Amino acid sequence: MTEQLWQCIPPDSDLVLYFGCGDGSRAEALRQRNPKMTLIAVEPDPNLRDMASQYGFPVLDSAINVWPRLEELAMPVDAWIMERSGWQDETLTRSLRKRILACLRDGGTL
């Protein structure tokens, strides 16, 4: 599954969102393919979030905290990865999904 996922994400992506990143190992594998990318991860489980944080990329506790980061970066999203657990985040409202989707660059991966 991991290899199939990575084939869908452009190797030269500048900004990737990863909702439901778990322990961060899959996100780190992606970042190893492109160390220059900016990766913003979301993991609501505090134990998994602590493990993911050890890789050095930002791991937010909820989807609502992604929006300020996107505004700060002011760059298009190249890929938005959504693991099943990411959909369970109650802060990922319909309006927030629309705002994030509006940041997805033309030809970006969802």
C-alpha positions in Angstrom: 0.0 0.0 0.0 2.7 2.5 0.9 4.5 2.2 -2.5 1.2 2.7 -4.3 0.5 5.8 -2.3 3.9 7.3 -2.9 3.5 6.7 -6.7 0.5 9.1 -6.6 2.5 12.0 -5.0 4.8 14.0 -7.2 8.4 13.4 -6.1 9.1 17.2 -6.4 6.2 18.2 -4.1 6.8 21.4 -2.1 3.9 21.0 0.4 2.2 17.9 1.5 -0.5 17.5 4.1 -0.9 14.1 5.9 -4.0 13.7 8.0 -3.9 10.7 10.3 -0.2 10.2 10.1 -0.1 7.7 12.9 3.4 7.1 14.3 4.9 9.2 11.5 6.9 6.4 9.9 5.0 6.5 6.6 5.2 10.3 6.5 8.9 10.1 7.2 9.3 7.6 4.3 7.7 10.1 2.0 9.9 12.9 3.3 13.0 10.8 2.7 12.0 10.7 -1.0 12.0 14.5 -1.0 13.9 16.0 1.9 13.1 19.6 0.7 9.4 19.2 1.0 7.4 20.9 3.7 5.3 18.3 5.4 2.4 19.1 7.8 1.0 16.1 9.6 -2.1 15.8 11.7 -2.5 13.1 14.4 -5.2 13.4 17.1 -3.9 10.5 19.2 -1.4 12.0 21.7 0.7 8.8 21.9 1.1 8.5 18.2 1.6 12.3 17.8 4.5 12.1 20.3 6.1 9.3 18.2 5.6 11.1 15.0 7.0 14.4 16.4 10.4 12.6 16.8 10.9 12.8 13.0 11.2 16.6 13.1 8.2 17.7 11.0 5.2 19.5 12.6 2.5 17.1 13.8 -0.6 19.0 14.8 -3.3 17.7 17.0 -6.3 18.6 14.9 -7.3 19.6 11.4 -8.4 23.1 12.6 -4.7 23.9 13.3 -3.7 23.3 9.7 -5.4 26.4 8.3 -3.2 28.9 10.1 -0.1 27.0 8.8 -1.4 27.1 5.3 -2.0 30.9 5.5 1.4 31.4 6.9 3.1 29.4 4.2 1.1 31.0 1.4 1.9 28.2 -1.1 -0.2 25.7 -2.9 -0.7 22.2 -1.5 0.8 19.5 -3.9 -0.7 16.5 -2.1 -3.2 15.9 0.6 -3.1 12.4 2.2 -6.0 11.4 4.2 -5.8 8.1 6.2 -9.0 6.7 7.5 -8.4 8.1 11.0 -8.0 11.6 9.5 -11.7 11.6 8.6 -12.6 11.0 12.2 -11.2 14.4 13.2 -14.3 16.4 14.2 -12.5 19.7 13.5 -12.3 18.8 9.8 -15.6 20.5 9.0 -17.1 20.8 5.5 -16.0 24.4 5.3 -12.5 23.6 6.4 -12.3 20.8 3.8 -13.4 23.3 1.1 -10.8 25.9 2.2 -8.0 23.3 2.1 -9.1 21.9 -1.2 -9.0 25.5 -2.6 -5.3 25.5 -1.7 -4.6 22.3 -3.7 -2.7 23.2 -6.8 -3.9 22.3 -10.3 -3.0 18.7 -10.8 -2.4 18.2 -7.1 -3.1 14.8 -5.5 -5.8 14.0 -3.0 
